[in-house]
Amino acid sequence: MSALVLRDNLTNSGPRAPVRAIAIARTATAVRGLDGIRKGELVRYLWEARLITTLRPVVNLAGVNLKEAVFKDANLYQVDLSSLSLNNANLNGAALDGANLSASDLTGADLNGSDLICLSHRSSDHETRACVNLSHAYLMDATLINANLSGANLARANLFSADVAGATLNGANLAGANLTGANLQGAKYNVTMIKVKNARGERVTEGPTRWPRGFDAKAAGAICVDC
């Protein structure tokens, strides 16, 4: 992979460049023989080489098996890990601000204490936000205890029996999500516009938390921070 980056200019290649197809094939092949720790190391290398970021993804990992990969305390902000097998992956304490995990299978994954909040990008005339995308993700039996999911998109995510105790859900979108059996004890949410800190520590405005139709967050043990 290093040779493709240094010799074949993979990072700056075009969408249909043959070098991209080679990089994807080599990654998928290499992953098959790796344990969880080495899978995590490979993904960290791809991220550090700016090959799998949401801003400009070069290597599409869709379909790659990252089951039981270890990303404990990893810094992977704005990583693109969409449409992947991440069953039982260890993302404990990982910085995943602005990441794309949509449609990925995170069944049994450990996301305890992870940061999954929005990133802001400011230019001279406007500000854009990149929020974590977990829409349509499979999070059955996943643990998200004390995870920061402020502003995250969890629309239609499957959180069956997930442990979301103590998580921060201010401004999160859980419309259409499956929360059957999920533990929301002590999870924090809001019902009006509030000011929160983004990944840079800046104060930004967050809209109300959106729940599945008819869902009673208070009855589920969640705590309203602005009621």
C-alpha positions in Angstrom: 0.0 0.0 0.0 2.9 2.4 0.8 4.3 1.8 -2.7 0.9 2.7 -4.2 0.8 5.9 -2.2 4.5 7.0 -2.8 5.1 5.6 -6.3 1.7 5.5 -8.0 0.3 8.7 -6.4 -2.8 6.8 -5.0 -3.7 9.7 -2.7 -4.2 12.1 -5.7 -5.6 9.6 -8.2 -8.9 10.0 -10.0 -12.1 8.1 -9.1 -11.6 5.6 -12.0 -7.8 5.3 -11.8 -6.7 1.6 -11.9 -4.5 2.2 -8.8 -7.6 2.6 -6.7 -9.0 -0.8 -7.8 -5.6 -2.3 -6.9 -5.6 -0.6 -3.5 -9.1 -1.9 -2.7 -8.3 -5.4 -3.8 -5.0 -5.5 -1.7 -6.8 -4.2 1.3 -9.6 -6.7 1.1 -7.1 -9.5 0.6 -4.8 -8.4 3.5 -7.7 -8.1 6.0 -8.6 -11.8 5.6 -5.4 -12.9 7.3 -5.3 -10.3 10.1 -6.3 -10.5 13.7 -8.3 -7.7 15.3 -5.3 -5.6 16.4 -3.7 -5.7 13.0 -7.0 -4.9 11.3 -7.2 -1.8 13.4 -3.6 -0.9 12.5 -4.3 -1.2 8.8 -7.3 1.0 9.0 -5.4 3.6 11.0 -2.7 3.6 8.3 -5.3 4.2 5.6 -6.8 7.0 7.6 -3.5 8.7 8.3 -2.7 8.4 4.6 -6.0 10.3 4.0 -7.4 7.4 1.9 -10.6 6.8 3.9 -11.9 10.1 5.1 -15.4 11.4 4.5 -14.0 14.6 2.9 -12.3 12.8 0.0 -12.5 9.0 0.2 -10.0 7.3 -2.1 -10.2 3.7 -1.0 -13.8 2.4 -0.7 -13.8 -0.3 2.0 -17.5 -1.2 1.5 -18.0 -4.9 2.2 -14.5 -5.4 3.8 -14.7 -7.7 6.9 -13.4 -5.8 9.9 -15.0 -8.1 12.4 -13.5 -7.8 15.9 -11.1 -5.0 14.7 -9.5 -3.0 17.6 -9.7 0.8 17.5 -9.5 1.4 21.2 -8.7 5.1 21.9 -8.0 5.6 18.2 -8.2 9.1 16.6 -10.3 8.5 13.5 -12.3 11.7 13.0 -14.2 11.9 9.8 -13.3 8.3 8.9 -15.4 6.6 6.2 -16.3 3.1 7.6 -19.7 2.8 5.9 -21.3 -0.4 4.7 -18.7 -2.6 6.6 -18.8 -5.6 8.9 -17.7 -4.3 12.3 -19.2 -7.0 14.4 -17.8 -7.0 17.9 -15.3 -4.3 17.0 -13.6 -2.5 19.9 -14.1 1.3 19.4 -13.8 2.0 23.2 -12.9 5.7 23.7 -12.3 6.2 20.0 -12.6 9.7 18.5 -15.0 9.3 15.6 -16.2 12.9 15.3 -17.8 13.4 11.9 -17.4 9.7 10.9 -19.5 7.9 8.4 -20.6 4.5 9.8 -23.9 4.4 7.9 -25.3 0.9 7.0 -22.4 -0.8 8.8 -22.9 -3.9 11.0 -21.8 -2.9 14.5 -23.6 -5.8 16.3 -22.0 -6.3 19.7 -19.5 -3.5 19.1 -17.9 -1.7 22.0 -18.3 2.1 21.7 -18.1 2.9 25.4 -17.0 6.5 26.0 -16.4 7.2 22.3 -16.8 10.6 20.7 -19.2 10.7 17.8 -20.1 14.4 17.7 -20.1 17.0 14.9 -17.1 18.7 13.4 -17.3 22.2 12.1 -15.5 23.7 9.1 -15.4 27.5 8.9 -14.5 29.5 5.9 -14.5 33.3 5.4 -18.2 33.3 4.5 -19.9 30.3 6.1 -19.7 27.3 8.4 -20.4 23.7 7.4 -20.9 20.8 9.8 -20.0 17.2 9.5 -21.9 15.0 11.9 -21.6 11.3 12.6 -23.7 9.2 10.2 -25.0 6.0 11.8 -28.2 5.9 9.8 -29.4 2.3 9.0 -26.5 0.9 11.0 -26.9 -2.3 12.9 -26.1 -1.7 16.6 -27.8 -4.7 18.2 -26.3 -5.5 21.6 -23.7 -2.7 21.0 -22.5 -0.8 24.1 -22.5 3.0 23.8 -22.3 3.7 27.6 -21.3 7.4 28.1 -20.7 7.8 24.4 -21.1 11.4 23.1 -23.6 11.3 20.2 -24.5 14.9 20.0 -25.9 15.7 16.6 -25.4 12.2 15.3 -27.7 10.7 12.6 -29.1 7.4 13.9 -32.2 7.5 11.7 -33.5 4.0 11.2 -30.6 2.5 13.1 -31.2 -0.9 14.8 -30.4 -0.4 18.5 -32.2 -3.6 19.6 -30.9 -4.4 23.2 -28.1 -1.8 22.8 -26.7 -0.2 26.0 -26.9 3.5 25.6 -26.8 4.3 29.4 -25.4 7.7 30.2 -24.9 8.6 26.5 -25.3 12.2 25.3 -28.0 12.4 22.6 -28.5 16.1 22.4 -29.6 17.0 18.9 -29.3 13.4 17.7 -31.7 12.0 15.1 -33.2 8.7 16.1 -36.3 8.9 13.9 -37.4 5.5 12.9 -34.7 3.8 15.0 -35.4 0.4 16.6 -35.0 1.0 20.4 -36.6 -2.3 21.5 -34.9 -3.5 24.7 -32.3 -0.7 24.5 -31.0 0.7 27.9 -31.4 4.4 27.9 -31.0 4.9 31.6 -29.4 8.3 32.3 -29.0 9.1 28.6 -29.3 12.9 28.0 -31.5 14.5 25.4 -33.0 17.9 24.7 -36.4 19.2 23.5 -35.5 22.8 22.5 -32.6 24.5 20.8 -29.6 24.4 23.1 -25.9 25.5 23.0 -23.4 22.6 23.1 -19.7 22.2 22.5 -18.5 20.7 19.3 -15.4 18.6 18.7 -13.3 21.8 18.8 -14.7 23.0 22.0 -16.7 25.7 20.3 -20.3 26.6 21.3 -22.8 25.6 18.6 -26.6 25.4 18.5 -28.1 22.0 18.5 -31.7 21.2 17.6 -34.0 19.0 19.6 -33.4 15.2 19.9 -35.6 13.4 17.5 -37.1 10.1 18.7 -39.1 7.3 16.9 -42.8 8.2 16.7 -44.6 7.6 19.9 -41.4 6.8 21.9 -41.4 8.0 25.5 -37.8 8.9 26.3 -38.5 9.9 29.9 -40.3 6.6 30.6 -37.3 4.8 29.2 -35.0 6.4 31.8 -33.5 9.1 29.6 -32.9 12.6 31.2 -34.1 15.8 29.6 -31.4 18.5 30.0 -33.6 21.5 29.2 -37.2 20.5 30.4 
